Amino acid sequence: MSHKNFLRELAKFASGLVAADFIVGAWLRGSNMPPVTILWTAWTPSLVSWWMVFDVLLFAVLVHYAWRAEIHSPSISHKTYFVIVGLITGAVSVIHLVRIITGFGAVVNNWAVPLWVSWIGFLVTAFVSYASFRFAKTARN
């Protein structure tokens, strides 16, 4: 399997994870959850709605990678797109890394989210960020 095909298959897998995350957000939103504090942020139903919007956007990006992206010769608009995706996923990976390093606890509906969840989040988002910048670098001007 070539490097590019591997990235496409990984994007397909990650899109499934993001879809599952969206479903969890929809479940939390519909369960009349009380405000939950994670990393000094009170997660209310309205904030969960923003989380779900982010999931929809990330899902669209991953689907584009997996099934439609012209990785061989992206246009200038693709280059810009890859840089933006790299910046966003890089920021998310840094947030996961900060949680891993500092050991901040996250509790959702009385469930203590284990640190291994942030390890998975860090690895997936860091890899997507790396791949995005690599695609942007090889894009023709």
N, C-alpha and C positions, 0 to 999 in steps of 0.2 A: 504494500500500500504506500503510495507516495505521500510526501509531507502534506501536500494540499488536500488530498483526499482524507487524510487523518484529521486535519483541521475541520473539514466539513462534517465528518462523522462526530467529532467532539462537539461541534456546534449543535448538531441534532440532539445529542445527549443532553447538553446544557439547556436547550430549549424545553426539553421535558422537565428538567428540574425547575426552571422558571415557571412553567405552567403549573407545576405542583405548588410552588410558592404562592402563585396567584390564587389557587384554590384555597390554600390555608388562609390567605388574607380575606377572601370572600367569606370563609367560614367564621373568622373572627369578627368581621364586619357585621355579619348576620346574627351573631350570637349575643348581641347587646353586651359586649364585653365592658367591664369597668376599665377606667384608665390604668394602664400598666406602665411602670417606670423602667426604662432600659437606657443605660448610659445617660442619665440625667434628662431623659426625654419622656414626657408623659404620652404614651401611645393611646390616643383616643380613636373612636371610630372614624373621625374625619381624617386623622393622620394615616390610618390604615388605608383609607381611600387613595391617598397620595402614593402610598407604597404599592397599591395595586396598579395605579397609572404607570409608575416606574417599571413594574413587572411587564405590563403590556408593551411598553417601549423597548425594553430589553429583549422581550420575546421576538418582537419584530426585527430587531438587529440580528439576533441569532438565526432566525429563519432566513433572513437575507443572506447571511454567511453560508448557511447550510445548503440552500437550494437555488439561490439566484446570483450570488456575487460573482462577478467576472474577475477572478483573482489573477488571471494571467496577464491582463493588460487593463488595469483600472484607469478610468478617466480622471481628470482633475477633481471632479465632484466626488468620485470614489475615494480619492486620496484624502480630501477634507473629511469625508464621512469616516474613514478609518481612524484619522487623528482624533476626531471627536469621541468616537467609541473607545479608543485607547485611553483618553483622558478620563472619561466617566468610569470605565471599569477599573482603571488604575486607582482612582479615588476610593472606590468601594473596597478594593483589595487593601489599601492602606488602613481603612477603618477596621477591617477584619484583623489586620496585623496588629493594630493598636490594642484591640481587645485581647488578642493572644498574648502580647507582651505584658500588658498591665494586669491581665486576669480579671477584667471587669466582668461582673456577673450580669446575666440577662435573665429576666423572669417573665414568662408569658403565661397568664392565667394560672399562677401558682406552680408553673413548670420551670425549673431552672434549666436554661438552655446550656448544654455542655460546650466546652471549648472546642471539641472536635467539629462542631457545626461551623465554627469560624475558620477552622483549618480547611475544610472543604470549600467554603466560600472564598477564602484567600487564594487557594490554589486555582480554582476555576476562573475567578476574575483576574488574577495576575496573568494567567496564561492567555486569556482573551485580550487583555491589554497588550501583552507582548506581541501576540499575533497581529493585532491591529496596527501597531507601530511598524512591524516588519512589512506588512502589506503596503502601508503608506510609504515606506522607504523605497520599495521596489516599483512603486507606481511611476508611470511616465508622466513627465510634466507637459 
